[in-house]
Amino acid sequence: MSPATPLPTIAQAATTYAIALGSNRCGRHGRPEREIAAALEALGNVGARSPTVASAPLGPSNRRYANAVALIETPENPAALLVRLKHIERTFGRRPGRRWGSRVIDLDIVLWSGGAWSSPGLTVPHAAFRMRSFVLAPLARLVPKWRDPLTGRTIRQLAQSVDRRHPRD
């Protein structure tokens, strides 16, 4: 091979990510449910998705959220995927602001089939997912036997644990 000949690209194996999607503000795609549908299209490589569910807001926001979870396949490492997710959020009109404020779209990496990941600005599994029924319930419908790499508990077990701590109305 001459020095001018590029080396062949080595294909990296795709890994699976669980991505939480949330919206509680209308955007250019319409109501929050439509924003989630459009974000799923922007993500690409969606292998499965949960139904969209409504949830009460966390923090100071007064608007209810539309939430869903998607499983995507990509060769990106978690840091590269985070960059792509933040780009999608910006193109949807998300601007930095108050934590837990209203937003057109919120995309979070919840789990990664590669296990745990920690870098500046990113921790996988998501630090708070074990306490959020609006993430665990949809995720349990998709991958009930996926194990949290830090606790070893299945998604189904985590979802049941959250349900017991917060009785339903």
C-alpha positions as CSV (number, residue, x, y, z in Angstrom):
1,M,0.0,0.0,0.0
2,S,1.5,3.4,-1.0
3,P,1.5,6.2,1.6
4,A,-1.2,8.0,-0.4
5,T,-3.6,5.1,-0.1
6,P,-6.0,5.5,2.8
7,L,-6.3,2.6,5.2
8,P,-9.6,0.7,5.1
9,T,-12.1,1.8,7.7
10,I,-12.6,-0.8,10.5
11,A,-16.3,-1.2,11.3
12,Q,-17.0,-0.8,15.0
13,A,-19.7,-3.0,16.5
14,A,-22.9,-1.2,17.3
15,T,-24.0,-1.1,20.9
16,T,-27.4,-0.5,22.3
17,Y,-28.5,2.6,24.3
18,A,-31.7,3.3,26.2
19,I,-32.5,7.0,25.6
20,A,-35.1,8.8,27.6
21,L,-37.1,11.5,25.8
22,G,-39.2,14.2,27.4
23,S,-41.0,17.3,26.3
24,N,-43.4,19.7,28.0
25,R,-43.4,22.6,25.6
26,C,-44.7,23.0,22.0
27,G,-42.0,23.5,19.4
28,R,-41.8,23.6,15.6
29,H,-43.1,20.1,15.4
30,G,-46.1,20.8,17.5
31,R,-47.3,19.5,20.8
32,P,-44.9,17.6,23.1
33,E,-46.0,14.2,21.8
34,R,-45.1,15.4,18.2
35,E,-41.7,16.7,19.5
36,I,-40.9,13.3,20.8
37,A,-41.9,11.6,17.6
38,A,-39.7,14.0,15.6
39,A,-36.8,13.5,18.0
40,L,-37.1,9.7,17.5
41,E,-36.8,10.3,13.7
42,A,-33.8,12.5,14.3
43,L,-32.1,9.9,16.5
44,G,-32.2,7.2,13.8
45,N,-31.5,3.5,14.3
46,V,-34.4,3.2,16.7
47,G,-34.8,-0.5,17.4
48,A,-37.8,-0.2,19.7
49,R,-39.7,2.6,21.5
50,S,-42.2,2.8,24.3
51,P,-45.5,4.4,24.1
52,T,-45.5,8.1,25.1
53,V,-46.7,8.6,28.7
54,A,-47.7,11.7,30.6
55,S,-46.0,12.5,33.9
56,A,-46.0,15.3,36.5
57,P,-43.1,17.8,36.3
58,L,-40.1,17.6,38.5
59,G,-38.9,20.9,40.1
60,P,-40.4,24.3,39.3
61,S,-42.1,23.6,36.0
62,N,-45.9,23.7,36.0
63,R,-46.4,21.8,32.7
64,R,-46.9,18.1,32.5
65,Y,-44.4,16.1,30.5
66,A,-44.7,13.7,27.6
67,N,-42.1,11.0,28.1
68,A,-40.9,7.9,26.1
69,V,-37.9,5.6,26.0
70,A,-36.2,4.4,22.8
71,L,-33.6,1.7,22.2
72,I,-31.1,2.8,19.6
73,E,-28.1,0.9,18.0
74,T,-25.0,2.9,17.2
75,P,-21.2,2.4,17.1
76,E,-20.8,5.7,19.0
77,N,-19.2,5.7,22.4
78,P,-21.3,7.4,25.1
79,A,-19.4,10.7,24.9
80,A,-19.9,10.9,21.1
81,L,-23.6,10.0,21.4
82,L,-24.0,12.8,24.0
83,V,-22.6,15.3,21.6
84,R,-25.1,14.2,19.0
85,L,-28.0,14.3,21.5
86,K,-27.1,17.9,22.5
87,H,-27.0,18.9,18.8
88,I,-30.5,17.4,18.3
89,E,-31.8,19.3,21.4
90,R,-30.3,22.6,20.0
91,T,-31.9,22.0,16.6
92,F,-35.2,21.5,18.3
93,G,-34.9,24.9,20.0
94,R,-33.6,23.8,23.4
95,R,-31.6,26.5,25.1
96,P,-29.6,26.2,28.3
97,G,-31.6,27.4,31.2
98,R,-33.1,26.6,34.5
99,R,-32.7,23.0,35.7
100,W,-36.0,21.2,35.3
101,G,-37.6,24.1,33.5
102,S,-39.9,23.7,30.6
103,R,-38.3,22.4,27.4
104,V,-39.1,21.5,23.9
105,I,-37.0,18.3,24.1
106,D,-34.8,16.5,26.6
107,L,-32.7,13.6,25.5
108,D,-30.8,11.6,28.1
109,I,-28.7,8.5,27.9
110,V,-30.1,6.1,30.5
111,L,-28.3,2.9,29.9
112,W,-25.6,1.5,27.5
113,S,-25.0,-2.1,26.7
114,G,-21.3,-1.5,27.3
115,G,-22.0,-1.1,31.0
116,A,-21.0,1.9,33.0
117,W,-19.3,5.1,31.7
118,S,-18.0,8.2,33.4
119,S,-16.5,11.2,31.9
120,P,-16.8,15.0,32.6
121,G,-20.4,15.9,32.0
122,L,-21.7,12.3,31.5
123,T,-22.4,9.4,33.7
124,V,-24.0,6.2,32.4
125,P,-26.2,4.8,33.8
126,H,-28.1,8.1,34.3
127,A,-27.6,9.1,37.9
128,A,-31.3,9.5,38.7
129,F,-33.0,6.9,36.5
130,R,-33.6,4.4,39.3
131,M,-36.0,6.9,41.0
132,R,-38.0,7.9,38.0
133,S,-41.1,5.9,37.2
134,F,-41.6,7.9,34.0
135,V,-38.3,6.3,32.7
136,L,-38.5,2.9,34.4
137,A,-42.1,2.0,33.5
138,P,-41.6,2.6,29.7
139,L,-38.2,1.0,29.9
140,A,-39.6,-2.1,31.6
141,R,-42.0,-2.6,28.7
142,L,-39.1,-2.7,26.3
143,V,-36.3,-4.5,28.2
144,P,-37.5,-5.8,31.6
145,K,-34.5,-8.1,32.0
146,W,-31.8,-5.6,31.2
147,R,-29.6,-5.3,34.4
148,D,-28.4,-2.0,35.9
149,P,-24.6,-2.5,35.7
150,L,-24.1,-0.8,39.1
151,T,-26.8,-2.5,41.2
152,G,-27.3,-5.8,39.2
153,R,-31.1,-5.3,39.5
154,T,-33.3,-5.8,36.5
155,I,-35.3,-2.9,35.0
156,R,-38.4,-4.7,36.1
157,Q,-37.2,-4.9,39.7
158,L,-36.2,-1.2,39.7
159,A,-39.6,-0.3,38.3
160,Q,-41.4,-2.3,40.9
161,S,-39.3,-0.7,43.6
162,V,-40.2,2.8,42.5
163,D,-43.9,1.8,42.4
164,R,-43.8,0.6,46.0
165,R,-42.2,3.8,47.2
166,H,-44.7,6.0,45.4
167,P,-48.2,4.5,45.7
168,R,-50.5,5.2,42.8
169,D,-53.5,7.4,43.1
